[in-house]
Amino acid sequence: MSVPFFDMGRHLAPIRDSVVQAVARVVDEGDFILGSDVADLEARVARLVGAAGGVGVSSGTDALLVAMMALGIGPGDEVVTTPFTFFATAGAAIRLGARVRFVDIEPDTFNLDIARAIDATTPATRAVVPVHLFGHMADLKPLLAWAGRPGVAVVEDAAQAIGASCPLGMAGGLGTCGTFSFFPSKNLGGIGDGGLVTSSSEALLDRVRLMRNHGARPKYHHEVVGGNFRLDTIQAAVLLAMLPRLESWTRRRRALARRYATLFEQSGLTRDRTVVLPVQRPGFRHVYNQYVIRVRDRDGLAAWLKQHGVGYAIYYPEPLHLQPCFADLGLRQGSLPNAEAACREVLAIPIFPELKDSEQDEVVGRVVEFYRR
């Protein structure tokens, strides 16, 4: 039995008609740029995460970029973040001329080690960017309690964590601002790129709105140099058609995660830590955008799964601090050992709402076969 890592066709099939109708309606109305669906989506997602408002933008990457632009981050500033994340988290800061200060991760959640992040701040620090990786929130309590010096923002990278929560609240609703991605494979994914910035600061939201449309207000009168970061109305309409299903999709992902845990524990592979399962800390709600295990001989297992038609992915094979484009930071192998170990050991296995129990059995069965050969 082959098992896909993610099956977009299967995911969209139950809602195809509503998605097509949403697209057709926008086409018929001809309101393609910042139409009413964009404002509706902004308001609904903001309510979901407990923020005062949201601003729809063109991608998750641009959400990070325009948020940092709106915060005034630029040359001479520092941004503290994790090296174990998608490139955009750090890339947005670099594009603005800021310097990134990478801090190691927690080995169990893979999230930014907040205590180390606080220690790493300097007078030049303008933002700390925790990433709620794979759907489990970073522990923001000590960061928000620390509060930092005036002018230090907490930018939540919640691209993989819509609907996730911690004892303090929802992902994207706690920091200075939150950034989301609607890339098709996300828990709430569109049929193209899209993103959103949330905040409870009306002044910051207003600045993001200005920045996303070339800094123009009114049209052709440019207060600042912004960019074209607008969310397409068609994408907003599609996401509105999907949004009512987000909670049921999340419950299914969480049920699959519990079932994976049971199957792996029954296999005996967890007892000697041949397979280390994802953690969910007390009071936190993991939404499992990815189900990432730590394993021995990761590359051998990956080759085995590929041979047997089982989908997988490696998030991430190389930490950001060792990428050629960050060589000027002077960090070497061994500088951030937890992140480096994670890159050697992690493997994401299939988890999406339409995954069948029989397919999940196949995934675990193939993993067990590999280690018992």
ABEGO torsion letter per residue (X at the ends): XBBBABBAAAAAAAAAAAAAAAAAAAAAAGBABGBAAAAAAAAAAAAAAGBABBBBBABAAAAAAAAAAAAGBBBGBBBBBBABBBAAAAAAAAAAGBBBBBBBBBAAAGBBBAAAAAAABBAABABBBBBBBGGBBBBAAAAAAAGEBBGBBBBBBAAAABGBBBAAEBBGAABABBBBBABAABABBBAEBBBBBBBABAAAAAAAAAAABGGBOBBGBBABBBBBABBBAAAAAAAAAAAAAAAAAAAAAAAAAAAAAAAAAAAGAAAAGABBBBBBBBGBBBAGABBBBBBBGAAAAAAAAAAAGBBBBBOBABBAAABAAAAAAGBBBGABAAAAAAAAABBBBBBBAABBAAAAAAAAAAAAAAAAX
